[in-house]
Amino acid sequence: MAKEIIVLFDKIGNTLDVWFGKPREAICEETEEEFLIKKDIKTGEVIGFEKFNVLPVKGEIPEIKFMVKEIPQPA
């Protein structure tokens, strides 16, 4: 089943916020410096991520490319 991917860029906060499906309450886990994984509060499923300091202080918005690939589930 395909999910909607929501991508939000906050120019003032300089963050890129990506949700897999509708945004909802999540537990955030810092996996690397300036990078958070968002997990569903009940199931632990990864439902998004957030990247801080996306742009240099006086930079332009970079071109961002995504590749979405569905992974087949075992039968």
N, CA, C and O atoms as a GROMACS GRO file, in nm:
protein
  300
    1MET      N    1   0.084  -0.117   0.000
    1MET     CA    2   0.000   0.000   0.000
    1MET      C    3   0.089   0.124   0.000
    1MET      O    4   0.176   0.137   0.086
    2ALA      N    5   0.069   0.213  -0.093
    2ALA     CA    6   0.148   0.334  -0.105
    2ALA      C    7   0.110   0.432   0.005
    2ALA      O    8  -0.006   0.443   0.044
    3LYS      N    9   0.211   0.504   0.056
    3LYS     CA   10   0.189   0.606   0.157
    3LYS      C   11   0.228   0.741   0.098
    3LYS      O   12   0.317   0.751   0.014
    4GLU      N   13   0.160   0.842   0.144
    4GLU     CA   14   0.193   0.978   0.106
    4GLU      C   15   0.322   1.017   0.180
    4GLU      O   16   0.339   0.984   0.297
    5ILE      N   17   0.411   1.087   0.112
    5ILE     CA   18   0.532   1.139   0.175
    5ILE      C   19   0.518   1.290   0.179
    5ILE      O   20   0.499   1.355   0.076
    6ILE      N   21   0.527   1.346   0.298
    6ILE     CA   22   0.513   1.490   0.318
    6ILE      C   23   0.651   1.546   0.350
    6ILE      O   24   0.717   1.500   0.444
    7VAL      N   25   0.694   1.646   0.272
    7VAL     CA   26   0.825   1.708   0.292
    7VAL      C   27   0.803   1.856   0.323
    7VAL      O   28   0.741   1.927   0.244
    8LEU      N   29   0.854   1.900   0.436
    8LEU     CA   30   0.838   2.039   0.480
    8LEU      C   31   0.975   2.100   0.503
    8LEU      O   32   1.059   2.041   0.572
    9PHE      N   33   0.999   2.217   0.446
    9PHE     CA   34   1.123   2.289   0.472
    9PHE      C   35   1.090   2.415   0.549
    9PHE      O   36   1.010   2.497   0.504
   10ASP      N   37   1.152   2.432   0.664
   10ASP     CA   38   1.133   2.550   0.747
   10ASP      C   39   1.254   2.640   0.727
   10ASP      O   40   1.362   2.613   0.781
   11LYS      N   41   1.237   2.746   0.649
   11LYS     CA   42   1.347   2.834   0.614
   11LYS      C   43   1.400   2.907   0.738
   11LYS      O   44   1.521   2.925   0.752
   12ILE      N   45   1.312   2.948   0.830
   12ILE     CA   46   1.355   3.019   0.949
   12ILE      C   47   1.430   2.925   1.044
   12ILE      O   48   1.536   2.959   1.096
   13GLY      N   49   1.374   2.806   1.066
   13GLY     CA   50   1.438   2.709   1.155
   13GLY      C   51   1.549   2.630   1.088
   13GLY      O   52   1.627   2.563   1.154
   14ASN      N   53   1.556   2.640   0.954
   14ASN     CA   54   1.657   2.570   0.873
   14ASN      C   55   1.652   2.419   0.896
   14ASN      O   56   1.753   2.353   0.918
   15THR      N   57   1.529   2.365   0.888
   15THR     CA   58   1.512   2.221   0.906
   15THR      C   59   1.432   2.161   0.790
   15THR      O   60   1.350   2.228   0.728
   16LEU      N   61   1.459   2.036   0.762
   16LEU     CA   62   1.384   1.959   0.663
   16LEU      C   63   1.312   1.849   0.740
   16LEU      O   64   1.376   1.769   0.810
   17ASP      N   65   1.181   1.846   0.728
   17ASP     CA   66   1.097   1.752   0.803
   17ASP      C   67   1.026   1.662   0.703
   17ASP      O   68   0.956   1.711   0.614
   18VAL      N   69   1.044   1.532   0.715
   18VAL     CA   70   0.984   1.435   0.622
   18VAL      C   71   0.899   1.337   0.701
   18VAL      O   72   0.943   1.278   0.799
   19TRP      N   73   0.774   1.321   0.656
   19TRP     CA   74   0.680   1.228   0.718
   19TRP      C   75   0.638   1.123   0.615
   19TRP      O   76   0.612   1.156   0.499
   20PHE      N   77   0.631   0.999   0.658
   20PHE     CA   78   0.579   0.890   0.574
   20PHE      C   79   0.434   0.869   0.616
   20PHE      O   80   0.405   0.796   0.710
   21GLY      N   81   0.343   0.934   0.544
   21GLY     CA   82   0.203   0.933   0.583
   21GLY      C   83   0.170   1.058   0.662
   21GLY      O   84   0.253   1.149   0.672
   22LYS      N   85   0.051   1.062   0.718
   22LYS     CA   86   0.003   1.179   0.792
   22LYS      C   87   0.086   1.198   0.920
   22LYS      O   88   0.107   1.102   0.995
   23PRO      N   89   0.134   1.322   0.946
   23PRO     CA   90   0.208   1.347   1.070
   23PRO      C   91   0.125   1.310   1.193
   23PRO      O   92   0.004   1.336   1.198
   24ARG      N   93   0.190   1.251   1.291
   24ARG     CA   94   0.121   1.212   1.415
   24ARG      C   95   0.222   1.214   1.530
   24ARG      O   96   0.342   1.233   1.510
   25GLU      N   97   0.171   1.193   1.650
   25GLU     CA   98   0.256   1.195   1.768
   25GLU      C   99   0.368   1.092   1.752
   25GLU      O  100   0.344   0.978   1.711
   26ALA      N  101   0.489   1.134   1.787
   26ALA     CA  102   0.604   1.046   1.766
   26ALA      C  103   0.706   1.060   1.878
   26ALA      O  104   0.710   1.160   1.950
   27ILE      N  105   0.788   0.957   1.888
   27ILE     CA  106   0.906   0.962   1.974
   27ILE      C  107   1.023   0.989   1.881
   27ILE      O  108   1.037   0.924   1.778
   28CYS      N  109   1.107   1.085   1.917
   28CYS     CA  110   1.221   1.120   1.832
   28CYS      C  111   1.350   1.062   1.891
   28CYS      O  112   1.371   1.064   2.012
   29GLU      N  113   1.434   1.012   1.802
   29GLU     CA  114   1.559   0.951   1.843
   29GLU      C  115   1.670   1.011   1.758
   29GLU      O  116   1.666   1.002   1.635
   30GLU      N  117   1.769   1.073   1.822
   30GLU     CA  118   1.880   1.131   1.746
   30GLU      C  119   1.975   1.018   1.707
   30GLU      O  120   2.031   0.950   1.792
   31THR      N  121   1.991   0.999   1.575
   31THR     CA  122   2.076   0.890   1.527
   31THR      C  123   2.213   0.938   1.485
   31THR      O  124   2.311   0.864   1.491
   32GLU      N  125   2.220   1.062   1.443
   32GLU     CA  126   2.346   1.127   1.407
   32GLU      C  127   2.334   1.272   1.451
   32GLU      O  128   2.226   1.317   1.487
   33GLU      N  129   2.443   1.343   1.449
   33GLU     CA  130   2.437   1.484   1.483
   33GLU      C  131   2.346   1.555   1.383
   33GLU      O  132   2.362   1.541   1.262
   34GLU      N  133   2.251   1.631   1.435
   34GLU     CA  134   2.157   1.710   1.355
   34GLU      C  135   2.060   1.627   1.272
   34GLU      O  136   2.010   1.676   1.170
   35PHE      N  137   2.031   1.503   1.312
   35PHE     CA  138   1.940   1.416   1.238
   35PHE      C  139   1.857   1.335   1.337
   35PHE      O  140   1.912   1.265   1.422
   36LEU      N  141   1.724   1.343   1.324
   36LEU     CA  142   1.633   1.269   1.411
   36LEU      C  143   1.549   1.171   1.332
   36LEU      O  144   1.506   1.201   1.220
   37ILE      N  145   1.525   1.055   1.388
   37ILE     CA  146   1.429   0.958   1.334
   37ILE      C  147   1.303   0.971   1.419
   37ILE      O  148   1.310   0.977   1.542
   38LYS      N  149   1.187   0.974   1.354
   38LYS     CA  150   1.059   0.982   1.425
   38LYS      C  151   0.992   0.845   1.421
   38LYS      O  152   0.977   0.784   1.315
   39LYS      N  153   0.953   0.797   1.539
   39LYS     CA  154   0.890   0.665   1.550
   39LYS      C  155   0.752   0.678   1.611
   39LYS      O  156   0.728   0.758   1.700
   40ASP      N  157   0.660   0.594   1.559
   40ASP     CA  158   0.524   0.590   1.613
   40ASP      C  159   0.531   0.557   1.761
   40ASP      O  160   0.604   0.466   1.803
   41ILE      N  161   0.456   0.630   1.840
   41ILE     CA  162   0.459   0.617   1.985
   41ILE      C  163   0.412   0.479   2.033
   41ILE      O  164   0.458   0.432   2.138
   42LYS      N  165   0.323   0.415   1.959
   42LYS     CA  166   0.268   0.285   2.001
   42LYS      C  167   0.343   0.167   1.940
   42LYS      O  168   0.371   0.069   2.009
   43THR      N  169   0.376   0.176   1.811
   43THR     CA  170   0.432   0.059   1.741
   43THR      C  171   0.584   0.063   1.724
   43THR      O  172   0.646  -0.041   1.701
   44GLY      N  173   0.644   0.181   1.735
   44GLY     CA  174   0.788   0.194   1.712
   44GLY      C  175   0.826   0.201   1.565
   44GLY      O  176   0.944   0.208   1.530
   45GLU      N  177   0.725   0.199   1.477
   45GLU     CA  178   0.748   0.207   1.333
   45GLU      C  179   0.807   0.345   1.298
   45GLU      O  180   0.762   0.447   1.350
   46VAL      N  181   0.907   0.347   1.208
   46VAL     CA  182   0.963   0.474   1.163
   46VAL      C  183   0.860   0.544   1.076
   46VAL      O  184   0.813   0.489   0.976
   47ILE      N  185   0.825   0.667   1.116
   47ILE     CA  186   0.721   0.741   1.044
   47ILE      C  187   0.774   0.872   0.986
   47ILE      O  188   0.698   0.950   0.928
   48GLY      N  189   0.903   0.896   1.002
   48GLY     CA  190   0.960   1.018   0.945
   48GLY      C  191   1.099   1.046   0.997
   48GLY      O  192   1.154   0.969   1.076
   49PHE      N  193   1.154   1.158   0.951
   49PHE     CA  194   1.283   1.204   1.001
   49PHE      C  195   1.292   1.355   0.988
   49PHE      O  196   1.214   1.417   0.915
   50GLU      N  197   1.388   1.413   1.059
   50GLU     CA  198   1.409   1.557   1.054
   50GLU      C  199   1.559   1.583   1.049
   50GLU      O  200   1.637   1.524   1.124
   51LYS      N  201   1.599   1.673   0.959
   51LYS     CA  202   1.739   1.713   0.943
   51LYS      C  203   1.750   1.859   0.981
   51LYS      O  204   1.678   1.943   0.928
   52PHE      N  205   1.842   1.889   1.074
   52PHE     CA  206   1.865   2.026   1.117
   52PHE      C  207   1.979   2.087   1.035
   52PHE      O  208   2.060   2.015   0.976
   53ASN      N  209   1.984   2.220   1.031
   53ASN     CA  210   2.090   2.294   0.962
   53ASN      C  211   2.111   2.243   0.820
   53ASN      O  212   2.221   2.206   0.780
   54VAL      N  213   2.003   2.244   0.745
   54VAL     CA  214   2.004   2.193   0.608
   54VAL      C  215   2.089   2.282   0.517
   54VAL      O  216   2.163   2.232   0.432
   55LEU      N  217   2.077   2.413   0.535
   55LEU     CA  218   2.147   2.508   0.449
   55LEU      C  219   2.261   2.576   0.523
   55LEU      O  220   2.254   2.595   0.644
   56PRO      N  221   2.366   2.614   0.449
   56PRO     CA  222   2.467   2.700   0.511
   56PRO      C  223   2.398   2.831   0.552
   56PRO      O  224   2.289   2.860   0.503
   57VAL      N  225   2.459   2.908   0.638
   57VAL     CA  226   2.396   3.029   0.691
   57VAL      C  227   2.340   3.119   0.581
   57VAL      O  228   2.229   3.170   0.597
   58LYS      N  229   2.411   3.141   0.473
   58LYS     CA  230   2.364   3.229   0.367
   58LYS      C  231   2.348   3.153   0.236
   58LYS      O  232   2.374   3.209   0.129
   59GLY      N  233   2.306   3.029   0.242
   59GLY     CA  234   2.296   2.948   0.121
   59GLY      C  235   2.159   2.955   0.056
   59GLY      O  236   2.064   3.009   0.112
   60GLU      N  237   2.151   2.900  -0.062
   60GLU     CA  238   2.025   2.887  -0.133
   60GLU      C  239   1.967   2.750  -0.104
   60GLU      O  240   2.038   2.660  -0.060
   61ILE      N  241   1.838   2.736  -0.129
   61ILE     CA  242   1.773   2.607  -0.108
   61ILE      C  243   1.830   2.507  -0.209
   61ILE      O  244   1.823   2.530  -0.329
   62PRO      N  245   1.887   2.396  -0.161
   62PRO     CA  246   1.946   2.299  -0.254
   62PRO      C  247   1.839   2.217  -0.325
   62PRO      O  248   1.725   2.207  -0.279
   63GLU      N  249   1.877   2.158  -0.436
   63GLU     CA  250   1.789   2.064  -0.504
   63GLU      C  251   1.793   1.935  -0.425
   63GLU      O  252   1.900   1.884  -0.393
   64ILE      N  253   1.676   1.882  -0.394
   64ILE     CA  254   1.668   1.759  -0.316
   64ILE      C  255   1.596   1.655  -0.400
   64ILE      O  256   1.489   1.680  -0.454
   65LYS      N  257   1.657   1.538  -0.410
   65LYS     CA  258   1.597   1.429  -0.488
   65LYS      C  259   1.568   1.312  -0.395
   65LYS      O  260   1.645   1.282  -0.303
   66PHE      N  261   1.456   1.247  -0.420
   66PHE     CA  262   1.418   1.130  -0.343
   66PHE      C  263   1.396   1.013  -0.437
   66PHE      O  264   1.343   1.030  -0.547
   67MET      N  265   1.435   0.896  -0.394
   67MET     CA  266   1.402   0.775  -0.469
   67MET      C  267   1.315   0.692  -0.375
   67MET      O  268   1.357   0.658  -0.264
   68VAL      N  269   1.198   0.660  -0.418
   68VAL     CA  270   1.106   0.581  -0.337
   68VAL      C  271   1.094   0.444  -0.401
   68VAL      O  272   1.059   0.431  -0.519
   69LYS      N  273   1.123   0.343  -0.324
   69LYS     CA  274   1.121   0.206  -0.375
   69LYS      C  275   1.043   0.120  -0.276
   69LYS      O  276   1.071   0.120  -0.156
   70GLU      N  277   0.947   0.049  -0.328
   70GLU     CA  278   0.869  -0.041  -0.242
   70GLU      C  279   0.946  -0.170  -0.226
   70GLU      O  280   0.990  -0.231  -0.323
   71ILE      N  281   0.960  -0.213  -0.102
   71ILE     CA  282   1.030  -0.337  -0.072
   71ILE      C  283   0.928  -0.448  -0.059
   71ILE      O  284   0.836  -0.439   0.023
   72PRO      N  285   0.942  -0.554  -0.140
   72PRO     CA  286   0.844  -0.664  -0.133
   72PRO      C  287   0.846  -0.730   0.004
   72PRO      O  288   0.953  -0.755   0.060
   73GLN      N  289   0.730  -0.759   0.056
   73GLN     CA  290   0.716  -0.826   0.184
   73GLN      C  291   0.718  -0.977   0.163
   73GLN      O  292   0.662  -1.027   0.066
   74PRO      N  293   0.782  -1.050   0.255
   74PRO     CA  294   0.782  -1.196   0.242
   74PRO      C  295   0.640  -1.253   0.250
   74PRO      O  296   0.556  -1.202   0.324
   75ALA      N  297   0.617  -1.358   0.175
   75ALA     CA  298   0.483  -1.418   0.170
   75ALA      C  299   0.454  -1.500   0.293
   75ALA      O  300   0.346  -1.558   0.305
   0.00000   0.00000   0.00000
